[in-house]
Amino acid sequence: MRVLKQPAGTVIVRVLDIVTIAVPPALPAAMTVGTIYAQSRLKKNGVFCISPQRINLCGKLKCICFDKVRCWTPVDPLTSGFQRISNSGRSRGFVGLE
C-alpha cells in the first residue's frame, strides 16, 4: 500500500466529495424504508394512514383534533374534552372541559 502525503484540507475535501456523491441517491430509499416501517407500526396500533408521505410531518405534531362526525363545523368547533396520552402511548384518561 502506497501512502501519499496530502495536506489535511485536501483529504477532507475529497472525503466530503465522496459523501455528497453517495448520500443523495440513497436518501430517498432510506426515507421510504422509514415511512413503510412507521406505517406498519401505526397499523399494528389501529391507526390507518391513507397518505403515507404525511407520516414524517405528523411526527412533529403535539396536538391532533378529530371530529367524530367527520365534518368540521363552520364556526368554532365544540370541544367537550381531550384524551391525554403518555410518552409510552398509554391513555392517561379523558379530561372534560365542562
N, C-alpha and C positions, 0 to 999 in steps of 0.2 A: 504494500500500500504506500502510495506516494503522498507526502504531506506538503501542501502548498502554503506558503506563508502569505496570507492575505490580511489586510487590515480588518479589524473587528467590524467597522462600519460596512464594509463591502459584504462580509459574511451575513450580517443582519439583514441588509437589503436583499440579498439572494434568498435567504430563508423566507422573508416576507413575500417575495415574488412567488415562491413555490406555494405558500399557504393561500395567497389570494387566487392563484390559478386552480388549486384543488378544492377549495371550500365552496364556491358558488354552485358548481354542478351538483354537489352532494346535499346542499342545504334544502332544496325543495323535497327531496326524498326523505330527509330526516324529519322535516315538518309533517309530511304525510304520514309517516310511521307514528309520530307522536299523536297526531289527530286521531288516527284509527285506534290507537291504544286508549286514548281518553274516551272515545266514543264507546268502546267496549266496556270500560269501567262504568260509564254513565248508564248504559243499557242494563248492566247487572243490578244497578240500584233503582231500576224502574224509570229512568229519565231517558226519553226518546228524543233524538235531535234530528230534525228534518233538513238542517243546513250545517253539516259538519265543519265547514270552513269558519263558522262563527264561534267554535269552541274556544279558540285562542283568545278571542275578545271577551268571552264570558268568564274566563279565568280572572279577569280584573274587576269584576263586579262585586260590590259589597251588599247590595240590596236588590232583590227581584220582586216585582209585583205581578201576581196572577189574578186575572179577572175570571171568576168561576163561571160566568155565563158567556164567556168568550167574546165579549164586545165591550169596549170601554165606553163609559157614559160620557156624553159630550161636555159636561161641566162638572168639575170636581168629583172624582170617583169617591164613593163612600167606603171608608176603610173601617172594618169592625175590629181589627186587631192584627197581630203578627205572630209568626211562629219562629221562635229562636232556635238556632242550630249551633251546636258547639263545634269546635275545630275538629273533633273526632267524627263529625257527621251525625251525631245523635241529637234528637229533638230535646230541647230543654223546656218544652211546654208552650201553650198558647197564652198570649197576653192580650186581653181585651182592652179596647180603648173607650170604655164607657165612662 
